[in-house]
């Protein structure tokens, strides 16, 4: 897994000592992995394929935010499909683009089909939501504070992760 934010940005914001770069990079990697596990999904820019039955011509890709449909076809016939105009792929800069949402296929809503798709989804480091970046910084600050003062109470990882629950994959 790649880091959810750049080491340089984290080091600048937390004013980290460059002599500890190797240790701090390892922490950044570990916190990025832990956040991915907590969210139960990959949030970095990637591609994936999927196959789903529609419900009234609607389907929900498992990965989000969807950046682009590279391929969208009827899984049984191979016929290319088109998204309905009322469910376009939203620009990542919109606040409502960061949740899982239904996409509708043009055509008769009473005739459900199996769609097969290939999508590009996720965020670049620069686009990472501020709540996730803040969570990484809080986790890192907690860890460094605890290293410098071992008698202090251990940081509560689960408490910090509650702030980013809104990005967690939910199975309804």
Phi and psi in radians as a Rosetta constraint file:
Dihedral C 1 N 2 CA 2 C 2 CIRCULARHARMONIC -1.551 0.35
Dihedral N 2 CA 2 C 2 N 3 CIRCULARHARMONIC 2.819 0.35
Dihedral C 2 N 3 CA 3 C 3 CIRCULARHARMONIC -1.243 0.35
Dihedral N 3 CA 3 C 3 N 4 CIRCULARHARMONIC 2.572 0.35
Dihedral C 3 N 4 CA 4 C 4 CIRCULARHARMONIC -1.393 0.35
Dihedral N 4 CA 4 C 4 N 5 CIRCULARHARMONIC -0.246 0.35
Dihedral C 4 N 5 CA 5 C 5 CIRCULARHARMONIC -2.573 0.35
Dihedral N 5 CA 5 C 5 N 6 CIRCULARHARMONIC 2.819 0.35
Dihedral C 5 N 6 CA 6 C 6 CIRCULARHARMONIC -1.338 0.35
Dihedral N 6 CA 6 C 6 N 7 CIRCULARHARMONIC 2.575 0.35
Dihedral C 6 N 7 CA 7 C 7 CIRCULARHARMONIC -1.036 0.35
Dihedral N 7 CA 7 C 7 N 8 CIRCULARHARMONIC -0.718 0.35
Dihedral C 7 N 8 CA 8 C 8 CIRCULARHARMONIC -1.047 0.35
Dihedral N 8 CA 8 C 8 N 9 CIRCULARHARMONIC -0.755 0.35
Dihedral C 8 N 9 CA 9 C 9 CIRCULARHARMONIC -1.135 0.35
Dihedral N 9 CA 9 C 9 N 10 CIRCULARHARMONIC -0.781 0.35
Dihedral C 9 N 10 CA 10 C 10 CIRCULARHARMONIC -1.100 0.35
Dihedral N 10 CA 10 C 10 N 11 CIRCULARHARMONIC -0.773 0.35
Dihedral C 10 N 11 CA 11 C 11 CIRCULARHARMONIC -1.095 0.35
Dihedral N 11 CA 11 C 11 N 12 CIRCULARHARMONIC -0.694 0.35
Dihedral C 11 N 12 CA 12 C 12 CIRCULARHARMONIC -1.162 0.35
Dihedral N 12 CA 12 C 12 N 13 CIRCULARHARMONIC -0.793 0.35
Dihedral C 12 N 13 CA 13 C 13 CIRCULARHARMONIC -1.215 0.35
Dihedral N 13 CA 13 C 13 N 14 CIRCULARHARMONIC -0.595 0.35
Dihedral C 13 N 14 CA 14 C 14 CIRCULARHARMONIC -1.715 0.35
Dihedral N 14 CA 14 C 14 N 15 CIRCULARHARMONIC -0.008 0.35
Dihedral C 14 N 15 CA 15 C 15 CIRCULARHARMONIC 0.917 0.35
Dihedral N 15 CA 15 C 15 N 16 CIRCULARHARMONIC 0.967 0.35
Dihedral C 15 N 16 CA 16 C 16 CIRCULARHARMONIC -1.344 0.35
Dihedral N 16 CA 16 C 16 N 17 CIRCULARHARMONIC 2.638 0.35
Dihedral C 16 N 17 CA 17 C 17 CIRCULARHARMONIC -1.373 0.35
Dihedral N 17 CA 17 C 17 N 18 CIRCULARHARMONIC 2.126 0.35
Dihedral C 17 N 18 CA 18 C 18 CIRCULARHARMONIC -1.042 0.35
Dihedral N 18 CA 18 C 18 N 19 CIRCULARHARMONIC -0.379 0.35
Dihedral C 18 N 19 CA 19 C 19 CIRCULARHARMONIC -1.176 0.35
Dihedral N 19 CA 19 C 19 N 20 CIRCULARHARMONIC -0.335 0.35
Dihedral C 19 N 20 CA 20 C 20 CIRCULARHARMONIC -1.827 0.35
Dihedral N 20 CA 20 C 20 N 21 CIRCULARHARMONIC 0.399 0.35
Dihedral C 20 N 21 CA 21 C 21 CIRCULARHARMONIC -1.007 0.35
Dihedral N 21 CA 21 C 21 N 22 CIRCULARHARMONIC -0.752 0.35
Dihedral C 21 N 22 CA 22 C 22 CIRCULARHARMONIC -1.080 0.35
Dihedral N 22 CA 22 C 22 N 23 CIRCULARHARMONIC -0.818 0.35
Dihedral C 22 N 23 CA 23 C 23 CIRCULARHARMONIC -1.096 0.35
Dihedral N 23 CA 23 C 23 N 24 CIRCULARHARMONIC -0.805 0.35
Dihedral C 23 N 24 CA 24 C 24 CIRCULARHARMONIC -1.177 0.35
Dihedral N 24 CA 24 C 24 N 25 CIRCULARHARMONIC -0.605 0.35
Dihedral C 24 N 25 CA 25 C 25 CIRCULARHARMONIC -1.141 0.35
Dihedral N 25 CA 25 C 25 N 26 CIRCULARHARMONIC -0.689 0.35
Dihedral C 25 N 26 CA 26 C 26 CIRCULARHARMONIC -1.107 0.35
Dihedral N 26 CA 26 C 26 N 27 CIRCULARHARMONIC -0.745 0.35
Dihedral C 26 N 27 CA 27 C 27 CIRCULARHARMONIC -1.086 0.35
Dihedral N 27 CA 27 C 27 N 28 CIRCULARHARMONIC -0.758 0.35
Dihedral C 27 N 28 CA 28 C 28 CIRCULARHARMONIC -1.035 0.35
Dihedral N 28 CA 28 C 28 N 29 CIRCULARHARMONIC -0.770 0.35
Dihedral C 28 N 29 CA 29 C 29 CIRCULARHARMONIC -1.095 0.35
Dihedral N 29 CA 29 C 29 N 30 CIRCULARHARMONIC -0.789 0.35
Dihedral C 29 N 30 CA 30 C 30 CIRCULARHARMONIC -1.102 0.35
Dihedral N 30 CA 30 C 30 N 31 CIRCULARHARMONIC -0.750 0.35
Dihedral C 30 N 31 CA 31 C 31 CIRCULARHARMONIC -1.187 0.35
Dihedral N 31 CA 31 C 31 N 32 CIRCULARHARMONIC -0.626 0.35
Dihedral C 31 N 32 CA 32 C 32 CIRCULARHARMONIC -1.100 0.35
Dihedral N 32 CA 32 C 32 N 33 CIRCULARHARMONIC -0.757 0.35
Dihedral C 32 N 33 CA 33 C 33 CIRCULARHARMONIC -1.097 0.35
Dihedral N 33 CA 33 C 33 N 34 CIRCULARHARMONIC -0.768 0.35
Dihedral C 33 N 34 CA 34 C 34 CIRCULARHARMONIC -1.117 0.35
Dihedral N 34 CA 34 C 34 N 35 CIRCULARHARMONIC -0.686 0.35
Dihedral C 34 N 35 CA 35 C 35 CIRCULARHARMONIC -1.160 0.35
Dihedral N 35 CA 35 C 35 N 36 CIRCULARHARMONIC -0.732 0.35
Dihedral C 35 N 36 CA 36 C 36 CIRCULARHARMONIC -1.044 0.35
Dihedral N 36 CA 36 C 36 N 37 CIRCULARHARMONIC -0.723 0.35
Dihedral C 36 N 37 CA 37 C 37 CIRCULARHARMONIC -1.130 0.35
Dihedral N 37 CA 37 C 37 N 38 CIRCULARHARMONIC -0.766 0.35
Dihedral C 37 N 38 CA 38 C 38 CIRCULARHARMONIC -1.088 0.35
Dihedral N 38 CA 38 C 38 N 39 CIRCULARHARMONIC -0.767 0.35
Dihedral C 38 N 39 CA 39 C 39 CIRCULARHARMONIC -1.311 0.35
Dihedral N 39 CA 39 C 39 N 40 CIRCULARHARMONIC -0.277 0.35
Dihedral C 39 N 40 CA 40 C 40 CIRCULARHARMONIC 1.089 0.35
Dihedral N 40 CA 40 C 40 N 41 CIRCULARHARMONIC 0.582 0.35
Dihedral C 40 N 41 CA 41 C 41 CIRCULARHARMONIC -2.910 0.35
Dihedral N 41 CA 41 C 41 N 42 CIRCULARHARMONIC 2.798 0.35
Dihedral C 41 N 42 CA 42 C 42 CIRCULARHARMONIC -1.496 0.35
Dihedral N 42 CA 42 C 42 N 43 CIRCULARHARMONIC 2.276 0.35
Dihedral C 42 N 43 CA 43 C 43 CIRCULARHARMONIC -1.948 0.35
Dihedral N 43 CA 43 C 43 N 44 CIRCULARHARMONIC -0.056 0.35
Dihedral C 43 N 44 CA 44 C 44 CIRCULARHARMONIC -1.443 0.35
Dihedral N 44 CA 44 C 44 N 45 CIRCULARHARMONIC 2.639 0.35
Dihedral C 44 N 45 CA 45 C 45 CIRCULARHARMONIC -0.883 0.35
Dihedral N 45 CA 45 C 45 N 46 CIRCULARHARMONIC 2.240 0.35
Dihedral C 45 N 46 CA 46 C 46 CIRCULARHARMONIC -2.824 0.35
Dihedral N 46 CA 46 C 46 N 47 CIRCULARHARMONIC 3.080 0.35
Dihedral C 46 N 47 CA 47 C 47 CIRCULARHARMONIC -2.154 0.35
Dihedral N 47 CA 47 C 47 N 48 CIRCULARHARMONIC 2.625 0.35
Dihedral C 47 N 48 CA 48 C 48 CIRCULARHARMONIC -2.662 0.35
Dihedral N 48 CA 48 C 48 N 49 CIRCULARHARMONIC 2.859 0.35
Dihedral C 48 N 49 CA 49 C 49 CIRCULARHARMONIC -2.041 0.35
Dihedral N 49 CA 49 C 49 N 50 CIRCULARHARMONIC 2.727 0.35
Dihedral C 49 N 50 CA 50 C 50 CIRCULARHARMONIC -2.677 0.35
Dihedral N 50 CA 50 C 50 N 51 CIRCULARHARMONIC 2.883 0.35
Dihedral C 50 N 51 CA 51 C 51 CIRCULARHARMONIC -2.537 0.35
Dihedral N 51 CA 51 C 51 N 52 CIRCULARHARMONIC 2.163 0.35
Dihedral C 51 N 52 CA 52 C 52 CIRCULARHARMONIC -2.541 0.35
Dihedral N 52 CA 52 C 52 N 53 CIRCULARHARMONIC 2.608 0.35
Dihedral C 52 N 53 CA 53 C 53 CIRCULARHARMONIC -1.355 0.35
Dihedral N 53 CA 53 C 53 N 54 CIRCULARHARMONIC 2.442 0.35
Dihedral C 53 N 54 CA 54 C 54 CIRCULARHARMONIC -1.524 0.35
Dihedral N 54 CA 54 C 54 N 55 CIRCULARHARMONIC 2.778 0.35
Dihedral C 54 N 55 CA 55 C 55 CIRCULARHARMONIC -2.203 0.35
Dihedral N 55 CA 55 C 55 N 56 CIRCULARHARMONIC 1.908 0.35
Dihedral C 55 N 56 CA 56 C 56 CIRCULARHARMONIC 0.939 0.35
Dihedral N 56 CA 56 C 56 N 57 CIRCULARHARMONIC 0.728 0.35
Dihedral C 56 N 57 CA 57 C 57 CIRCULARHARMONIC 1.197 0.35
Dihedral N 57 CA 57 C 57 N 58 CIRCULARHARMONIC 0.222 0.35
Dihedral C 57 N 58 CA 58 C 58 CIRCULARHARMONIC -1.834 0.35
Dihedral N 58 CA 58 C 58 N 59 CIRCULARHARMONIC 2.582 0.35
Dihedral C 58 N 59 CA 59 C 59 CIRCULARHARMONIC -2.586 0.35
Dihedral N 59 CA 59 C 59 N 60 CIRCULARHARMONIC 2.748 0.35
Dihedral C 59 N 60 CA 60 C 60 CIRCULARHARMONIC -2.103 0.35
Dihedral N 60 CA 60 C 60 N 61 CIRCULARHARMONIC 1.873 0.35
Dihedral C 60 N 61 CA 61 C 61 CIRCULARHARMONIC -1.045 0.35
Dihedral N 61 CA 61 C 61 N 62 CIRCULARHARMONIC 2.486 0.35
Dihedral C 61 N 62 CA 62 C 62 CIRCULARHARMONIC -1.197 0.35
Dihedral N 62 CA 62 C 62 N 63 CIRCULARHARMONIC -0.575 0.35
Dihedral C 62 N 63 CA 63 C 63 CIRCULARHARMONIC -1.718 0.35
Dihedral N 63 CA 63 C 63 N 64 CIRCULARHARMONIC 2.537 0.35
Dihedral C 63 N 64 CA 64 C 64 CIRCULARHARMONIC -2.767 0.35
Dihedral N 64 CA 64 C 64 N 65 CIRCULARHARMONIC 2.845 0.35
Dihedral C 64 N 65 CA 65 C 65 CIRCULARHARMONIC -1.270 0.35
Dihedral N 65 CA 65 C 65 N 66 CIRCULARHARMONIC 2.409 0.35
Dihedral C 65 N 66 CA 66 C 66 CIRCULARHARMONIC -1.279 0.35
Dihedral N 66 CA 66 C 66 N 67 CIRCULARHARMONIC 2.227 0.35
Dihedral C 66 N 67 CA 67 C 67 CIRCULARHARMONIC -1.687 0.35
Dihedral N 67 CA 67 C 67 N 68 CIRCULARHARMONIC -0.595 0.35
Dihedral C 67 N 68 CA 68 C 68 CIRCULARHARMONIC -2.898 0.35
Dihedral N 68 CA 68 C 68 N 69 CIRCULARHARMONIC 2.462 0.35
Dihedral C 68 N 69 CA 69 C 69 CIRCULARHARMONIC -1.615 0.35
Dihedral N 69 CA 69 C 69 N 70 CIRCULARHARMONIC 1.932 0.35
Dihedral C 69 N 70 CA 70 C 70 CIRCULARHARMONIC -1.366 0.35
Dihedral N 70 CA 70 C 70 N 71 CIRCULARHARMONIC -0.669 0.35
Dihedral C 70 N 71 CA 71 C 71 CIRCULARHARMONIC -2.538 0.35
Dihedral N 71 CA 71 C 71 N 72 CIRCULARHARMONIC 2.400 0.35
Dihedral C 71 N 72 CA 72 C 72 CIRCULARHARMONIC -2.536 0.35
Dihedral N 72 CA 72 C 72 N 73 CIRCULARHARMONIC 1.905 0.35
Dihedral C 72 N 73 CA 73 C 73 CIRCULARHARMONIC -2.391 0.35
Dihedral N 73 CA 73 C 73 N 74 CIRCULARHARMONIC 2.815 0.35
Dihedral C 73 N 74 CA 74 C 74 CIRCULARHARMONIC -1.285 0.35
Dihedral N 74 CA 74 C 74 N 75 CIRCULARHARMONIC 2.124 0.35
Dihedral C 74 N 75 CA 75 C 75 CIRCULARHARMONIC -1.131 0.35
Dihedral N 75 CA 75 C 75 N 76 CIRCULARHARMONIC -0.428 0.35
Dihedral C 75 N 76 CA 76 C 76 CIRCULARHARMONIC -1.603 0.35
Dihedral N 76 CA 76 C 76 N 77 CIRCULARHARMONIC -0.606 0.35
Dihedral C 76 N 77 CA 77 C 77 CIRCULARHARMONIC -1.837 0.35
Dihedral N 77 CA 77 C 77 N 78 CIRCULARHARMONIC -0.329 0.35
Dihedral C 77 N 78 CA 78 C 78 CIRCULARHARMONIC 1.402 0.35
Dihedral N 78 CA 78 C 78 N 79 CIRCULARHARMONIC 0.049 0.35
Dihedral C 78 N 79 CA 79 C 79 CIRCULARHARMONIC -1.200 0.35
Dihedral N 79 CA 79 C 79 N 80 CIRCULARHARMONIC 2.304 0.35
Dihedral C 79 N 80 CA 80 C 80 CIRCULARHARMONIC -1.120 0.35
Dihedral N 80 CA 80 C 80 N 81 CIRCULARHARMONIC 2.475 0.35
Dihedral C 80 N 81 CA 81 C 81 CIRCULARHARMONIC -2.019 0.35
Dihedral N 81 CA 81 C 81 N 82 CIRCULARHARMONIC 2.803 0.35
Dihedral C 81 N 82 CA 82 C 82 CIRCULARHARMONIC -2.193 0.35
Dihedral N 82 CA 82 C 82 N 83 CIRCULARHARMONIC 2.426 0.35
Dihedral C 82 N 83 CA 83 C 83 CIRCULARHARMONIC -1.231 0.35
Dihedral N 83 CA 83 C 83 N 84 CIRCULARHARMONIC 2.510 0.35
Dihedral C 83 N 84 CA 84 C 84 CIRCULARHARMONIC -1.147 0.35
Dihedral N 84 CA 84 C 84 N 85 CIRCULARHARMONIC 2.604 0.35
Dihedral C 84 N 85 CA 85 C 85 CIRCULARHARMONIC -1.107 0.35
Dihedral N 85 CA 85 C 85 N 86 CIRCULARHARMONIC -0.416 0.35
Dihedral C 85 N 86 CA 86 C 86 CIRCULARHARMONIC -1.488 0.35
Dihedral N 86 CA 86 C 86 N 87 CIRCULARHARMONIC -0.011 0.35
Dihedral C 86 N 87 CA 87 C 87 CIRCULARHARMONIC -2.304 0.35
Dihedral N 87 CA 87 C 87 N 88 CIRCULARHARMONIC 1.030 0.35
Dihedral C 87 N 88 CA 88 C 88 CIRCULARHARMONIC -1.312 0.35
Dihedral N 88 CA 88 C 88 N 89 CIRCULARHARMONIC 2.898 0.35
Dihedral C 88 N 89 CA 89 C 89 CIRCULARHARMONIC -1.248 0.35
Dihedral N 89 CA 89 C 89 N 90 CIRCULARHARMONIC 2.206 0.35
Dihedral C 89 N 90 CA 90 C 90 CIRCULARHARMONIC -1.469 0.35
Dihedral N 90 CA 90 C 90 N 91 CIRCULARHARMONIC 2.555 0.35
Dihedral C 90 N 91 CA 91 C 91 CIRCULARHARMONIC -1.128 0.35
Dihedral N 91 CA 91 C 91 N 92 CIRCULARHARMONIC 2.405 0.35
Dihedral C 91 N 92 CA 92 C 92 CIRCULARHARMONIC -1.081 0.35
Dihedral N 92 CA 92 C 92 N 93 CIRCULARHARMONIC -0.343 0.35
Dihedral C 92 N 93 CA 93 C 93 CIRCULARHARMONIC -1.348 0.35
Dihedral N 93 CA 93 C 93 N 94 CIRCULARHARMONIC -0.207 0.35
Dihedral C 93 N 94 CA 94 C 94 CIRCULARHARMONIC -1.393 0.35
Dihedral N 94 CA 94 C 94 N 95 CIRCULARHARMONIC 2.434 0.35
Dihedral C 94 N 95 CA 95 C 95 CIRCULARHARMONIC -1.066 0.35
Dihedral N 95 CA 95 C 95 N 96 CIRCULARHARMONIC -0.555 0.35
Dihedral C 95 N 96 CA 96 C 96 CIRCULARHARMONIC -1.464 0.35
Dihedral N 96 CA 96 C 96 N 97 CIRCULARHARMONIC 0.064 0.35
Dihedral C 96 N 97 CA 97 C 97 CIRCULARHARMONIC -1.446 0.35
Dihedral N 97 CA 97 C 97 N 98 CIRCULARHARMONIC -0.128 0.35
Dihedral C 97 N 98 CA 98 C 98 CIRCULARHARMONIC -1.686 0.35
Dihedral N 98 CA 98 C 98 N 99 CIRCULARHARMONIC 0.252 0.35
Dihedral C 98 N 99 CA 99 C 99 CIRCULARHARMONIC -2.165 0.35
Dihedral N 99 CA 99 C 99 N 100 CIRCULARHARMONIC 2.857 0.35
Dihedral C 99 N 100 CA 100 C 100 CIRCULARHARMONIC -1.335 0.35
Dihedral N 100 CA 100 C 100 N 101 CIRCULARHARMONIC 2.308 0.35
Dihedral C 100 N 101 CA 101 C 101 CIRCULARHARMONIC -2.419 0.35
Dihedral N 101 CA 101 C 101 N 102 CIRCULARHARMONIC 2.804 0.35
Dihedral C 101 N 102 CA 102 C 102 CIRCULARHARMONIC -1.385 0.35
Dihedral N 102 CA 102 C 102 N 103 CIRCULARHARMONIC 2.546 0.35
Dihedral C 102 N 103 CA 103 C 103 CIRCULARHARMONIC -2.089 0.35
Dihedral N 103 CA 103 C 103 N 104 CIRCULARHARMONIC 2.410 0.35
Dihedral C 103 N 104 CA 104 C 104 CIRCULARHARMONIC -1.952 0.35
Dihedral N 104 CA 104 C 104 N 105 CIRCULARHARMONIC 2.443 0.35
Dihedral C 104 N 105 CA 105 C 105 CIRCULARHARMONIC -1.608 0.35
Dihedral N 105 CA 105 C 105 N 106 CIRCULARHARMONIC 2.431 0.35
Dihedral C 105 N 106 CA 106 C 106 CIRCULARHARMONIC -1.116 0.35
Dihedral N 106 CA 106 C 106 N 107 CIRCULARHARMONIC 2.550 0.35
Dihedral C 106 N 107 CA 107 C 107 CIRCULARHARMONIC 2.263 0.35
Dihedral N 107 CA 107 C 107 N 108 CIRCULARHARMONIC -3.053 0.35
Dihedral C 107 N 108 CA 108 C 108 CIRCULARHARMONIC -1.127 0.35
Dihedral N 108 CA 108 C 108 N 109 CIRCULARHARMONIC 2.047 0.35
Dihedral C 108 N 109 CA 109 C 109 CIRCULARHARMONIC -1.179 0.35
Dihedral N 109 CA 109 C 109 N 110 CIRCULARHARMONIC -0.265 0.35
Dihedral C 109 N 110 CA 110 C 110 CIRCULARHARMONIC -1.536 0.35
Dihedral N 110 CA 110 C 110 N 111 CIRCULARHARMONIC -0.115 0.35
Dihedral C 110 N 111 CA 111 C 111 CIRCULARHARMONIC -1.915 0.35
Dihedral N 111 CA 111 C 111 N 112 CIRCULARHARMONIC 1.679 0.35
Dihedral C 111 N 112 CA 112 C 112 CIRCULARHARMONIC -1.375 0.35
Dihedral N 112 CA 112 C 112 N 113 CIRCULARHARMONIC 2.637 0.35
Dihedral C 112 N 113 CA 113 C 113 CIRCULARHARMONIC -2.412 0.35
Dihedral N 113 CA 113 C 113 N 114 CIRCULARHARMONIC 3.036 0.35
Dihedral C 113 N 114 CA 114 C 114 CIRCULARHARMONIC -1.786 0.35
Dihedral N 114 CA 114 C 114 N 115 CIRCULARHARMONIC 2.126 0.35
Dihedral C 114 N 115 CA 115 C 115 CIRCULARHARMONIC -1.743 0.35
Dihedral N 115 CA 115 C 115 N 116 CIRCULARHARMONIC 2.574 0.35
Dihedral C 115 N 116 CA 116 C 116 CIRCULARHARMONIC -2.128 0.35
Dihedral N 116 CA 116 C 116 N 117 CIRCULARHARMONIC 2.306 0.35
Dihedral C 116 N 117 CA 117 C 117 CIRCULARHARMONIC -2.423 0.35
Dihedral N 117 CA 117 C 117 N 118 CIRCULARHARMONIC 2.739 0.35
Dihedral C 117 N 118 CA 118 C 118 CIRCULARHARMONIC -2.244 0.35
Dihedral N 118 CA 118 C 118 N 119 CIRCULARHARMONIC 2.165 0.35
Dihedral C 118 N 119 CA 119 C 119 CIRCULARHARMONIC -2.202 0.35
Dihedral N 119 CA 119 C 119 N 120 CIRCULARHARMONIC 2.743 0.35
Dihedral C 119 N 120 CA 120 C 120 CIRCULARHARMONIC -1.859 0.35
Dihedral N 120 CA 120 C 120 N 121 CIRCULARHARMONIC 2.335 0.35
Dihedral C 120 N 121 CA 121 C 121 CIRCULARHARMONIC -2.535 0.35
Dihedral N 121 CA 121 C 121 N 122 CIRCULARHARMONIC 2.950 0.35
Dihedral C 121 N 122 CA 122 C 122 CIRCULARHARMONIC 1.706 0.35
Dihedral N 122 CA 122 C 122 N 123 CIRCULARHARMONIC -2.928 0.35
Dihedral C 122 N 123 CA 123 C 123 CIRCULARHARMONIC -2.162 0.35
Dihedral N 123 CA 123 C 123 N 124 CIRCULARHARMONIC 2.624 0.35
Dihedral C 123 N 124 CA 124 C 124 CIRCULARHARMONIC -1.453 0.35
Dihedral N 124 CA 124 C 124 N 125 CIRCULARHARMONIC 2.941 0.35
Dihedral C 124 N 125 CA 125 C 125 CIRCULARHARMONIC -1.018 0.35
Dihedral N 125 CA 125 C 125 N 126 CIRCULARHARMONIC -0.660 0.35
Dihedral C 125 N 126 CA 126 C 126 CIRCULARHARMONIC -1.194 0.35
Dihedral N 126 CA 126 C 126 N 127 CIRCULARHARMONIC -0.503 0.35
Dihedral C 126 N 127 CA 127 C 127 CIRCULARHARMONIC -1.622 0.35
Dihedral N 127 CA 127 C 127 N 128 CIRCULARHARMONIC -0.055 0.35
Dihedral C 127 N 128 CA 128 C 128 CIRCULARHARMONIC -0.929 0.35
Dihedral N 128 CA 128 C 128 N 129 CIRCULARHARMONIC 2.305 0.35
Dihedral C 128 N 129 CA 129 C 129 CIRCULARHARMONIC -0.975 0.35
Dihedral N 129 CA 129 C 129 N 130 CIRCULARHARMONIC 2.501 0.35
Dihedral C 129 N 130 CA 130 C 130 CIRCULARHARMONIC -1.040 0.35
Dihedral N 130 CA 130 C 130 N 131 CIRCULARHARMONIC -0.616 0.35
Dihedral C 130 N 131 CA 131 C 131 CIRCULARHARMONIC -1.075 0.35
Dihedral N 131 CA 131 C 131 N 132 CIRCULARHARMONIC -0.664 0.35
Dihedral C 131 N 132 CA 132 C 132 CIRCULARHARMONIC -1.247 0.35
Dihedral N 132 CA 132 C 132 N 133 CIRCULARHARMONIC -0.740 0.35
Dihedral C 132 N 133 CA 133 C 133 CIRCULARHARMONIC -1.083 0.35
Dihedral N 133 CA 133 C 133 N 134 CIRCULARHARMONIC -0.738 0.35
Dihedral C 133 N 134 CA 134 C 134 CIRCULARHARMONIC -1.104 0.35
Dihedral N 134 CA 134 C 134 N 135 CIRCULARHARMONIC -0.653 0.35
Dihedral C 134 N 135 CA 135 C 135 CIRCULARHARMONIC -1.104 0.35
Dihedral N 135 CA 135 C 135 N 136 CIRCULARHARMONIC -0.769 0.35
Dihedral C 135 N 136 CA 136 C 136 CIRCULARHARMONIC -1.057 0.35
Dihedral N 136 CA 136 C 136 N 137 CIRCULARHARMONIC -0.792 0.35
Dihedral C 136 N 137 CA 137 C 137 CIRCULARHARMONIC -1.103 0.35
Dihedral N 137 CA 137 C 137 N 138 CIRCULARHARMONIC -0.721 0.35
Dihedral C 137 N 138 CA 138 C 138 CIRCULARHARMONIC -1.116 0.35
Dihedral N 138 CA 138 C 138 N 139 CIRCULARHARMONIC -0.761 0.35
Dihedral C 138 N 139 CA 139 C 139 CIRCULARHARMONIC -1.087 0.35
Dihedral N 139 CA 139 C 139 N 140 CIRCULARHARMONIC -0.756 0.35
Dihedral C 139 N 140 CA 140 C 140 CIRCULARHARMONIC -1.150 0.35
Dihedral N 140 CA 140 C 140 N 141 CIRCULARHARMONIC -0.790 0.35
Dihedral C 140 N 141 CA 141 C 141 CIRCULARHARMONIC -1.074 0.35
Dihedral N 141 CA 141 C 141 N 142 CIRCULARHARMONIC -0.758 0.35
Dihedral C 141 N 142 CA 142 C 142 CIRCULARHARMONIC -1.017 0.35
Dihedral N 142 CA 142 C 142 N 143 CIRCULARHARMONIC -0.805 0.35
Dihedral C 142 N 143 CA 143 C 143 CIRCULARHARMONIC -1.118 0.35
Dihedral N 143 CA 143 C 143 N 144 CIRCULARHARMONIC -0.778 0.35
Dihedral C 143 N 144 CA 144 C 144 CIRCULARHARMONIC -1.175 0.35
Dihedral N 144 CA 144 C 144 N 145 CIRCULARHARMONIC -0.684 0.35
Dihedral C 144 N 145 CA 145 C 145 CIRCULARHARMONIC -1.087 0.35
Dihedral N 145 CA 145 C 145 N 146 CIRCULARHARMONIC -0.726 0.35
Dihedral C 145 N 146 CA 146 C 146 CIRCULARHARMONIC -1.191 0.35
Dihedral N 146 CA 146 C 146 N 147 CIRCULARHARMONIC -0.602 0.35
Dihedral C 146 N 147 CA 147 C 147 CIRCULARHARMONIC -1.163 0.35
Dihedral N 147 CA 147 C 147 N 148 CIRCULARHARMONIC -0.656 0.35
Dihedral C 147 N 148 CA 148 C 148 CIRCULARHARMONIC -1.389 0.35
Dihedral N 148 CA 148 C 148 N 149 CIRCULARHARMONIC -0.333 0.35
Dihedral C 148 N 149 CA 149 C 149 CIRCULARHARMONIC -2.418 0.35
Dihedral N 149 CA 149 C 149 N 150 CIRCULARHARMONIC 1.422 0.35
Dihedral C 149 N 150 CA 150 C 150 CIRCULARHARMONIC -1.087 0.35
Dihedral N 150 CA 150 C 150 N 151 CIRCULARHARMONIC -0.339 0.35
Dihedral C 150 N 151 CA 151 C 151 CIRCULARHARMONIC -1.362 0.35
Dihedral N 151 CA 151 C 151 N 152 CIRCULARHARMONIC -0.237 0.35
Dihedral C 151 N 152 CA 152 C 152 CIRCULARHARMONIC -1.246 0.35
Dihedral N 152 CA 152 C 152 N 153 CIRCULARHARMONIC 2.724 0.35
Dihedral C 152 N 153 CA 153 C 153 CIRCULARHARMONIC -1.089 0.35
Dihedral N 153 CA 153 C 153 N 154 CIRCULARHARMONIC 2.589 0.35
Dihedral C 153 N 154 CA 154 C 154 CIRCULARHARMONIC -1.130 0.35
Dihedral N 154 CA 154 C 154 N 155 CIRCULARHARMONIC 2.440 0.35
Dihedral C 154 N 155 CA 155 C 155 CIRCULARHARMONIC -1.110 0.35
Dihedral N 155 CA 155 C 155 N 156 CIRCULARHARMONIC 2.531 0.35
Dihedral C 155 N 156 CA 156 C 156 CIRCULARHARMONIC -1.628 0.35
Dihedral N 156 CA 156 C 156 N 157 CIRCULARHARMONIC 1.683 0.35
Dihedral C 156 N 157 CA 157 C 157 CIRCULARHARMONIC -1.046 0.35
Dihedral N 157 CA 157 C 157 N 158 CIRCULARHARMONIC -0.792 0.35
Dihedral C 157 N 158 CA 158 C 158 CIRCULARHARMONIC -1.099 0.35
Dihedral N 158 CA 158 C 158 N 159 CIRCULARHARMONIC -0.615 0.35
Dihedral C 158 N 159 CA 159 C 159 CIRCULARHARMONIC -1.125 0.35
Dihedral N 159 CA 159 C 159 N 160 CIRCULARHARMONIC -0.726 0.35
Dihedral C 159 N 160 CA 160 C 160 CIRCULARHARMONIC -1.148 0.35
Dihedral N 160 CA 160 C 160 N 161 CIRCULARHARMONIC -0.649 0.35
Dihedral C 160 N 161 CA 161 C 161 CIRCULARHARMONIC -1.245 0.35
Dihedral N 161 CA 161 C 161 N 162 CIRCULARHARMONIC -0.354 0.35
Dihedral C 161 N 162 CA 162 C 162 CIRCULARHARMONIC -1.026 0.35
Dihedral N 162 CA 162 C 162 N 163 CIRCULARHARMONIC -0.524 0.35
Dihedral C 162 N 163 CA 163 C 163 CIRCULARHARMONIC -1.112 0.35
Dihedral N 163 CA 163 C 163 N 164 CIRCULARHARMONIC -0.419 0.35
Dihedral C 163 N 164 CA 164 C 164 CIRCULARHARMONIC -1.895 0.35
Dihedral N 164 CA 164 C 164 N 165 CIRCULARHARMONIC 0.267 0.35
Dihedral C 164 N 165 CA 165 C 165 CIRCULARHARMONIC -0.983 0.35
Dihedral N 165 CA 165 C 165 N 166 CIRCULARHARMONIC -0.529 0.35
Dihedral C 165 N 166 CA 166 C 166 CIRCULARHARMONIC -1.028 0.35
Dihedral N 166 CA 166 C 166 N 167 CIRCULARHARMONIC -0.415 0.35
Dihedral C 166 N 167 CA 167 C 167 CIRCULARHARMONIC -1.647 0.35
Dihedral N 167 CA 167 C 167 N 168 CIRCULARHARMONIC -0.005 0.35
Dihedral C 167 N 168 CA 168 C 168 CIRCULARHARMONIC -1.283 0.35
Dihedral N 168 CA 168 C 168 N 169 CIRCULARHARMONIC 2.457 0.35
Dihedral C 168 N 169 CA 169 C 169 CIRCULARHARMONIC -1.226 0.35
Dihedral N 169 CA 169 C 169 N 170 CIRCULARHARMONIC 2.240 0.35
Dihedral C 169 N 170 CA 170 C 170 CIRCULARHARMONIC -2.004 0.35
Dihedral N 170 CA 170 C 170 N 171 CIRCULARHARMONIC 2.374 0.35
Dihedral C 170 N 171 CA 171 C 171 CIRCULARHARMONIC -1.823 0.35
Dihedral N 171 CA 171 C 171 N 172 CIRCULARHARMONIC 1.935 0.35
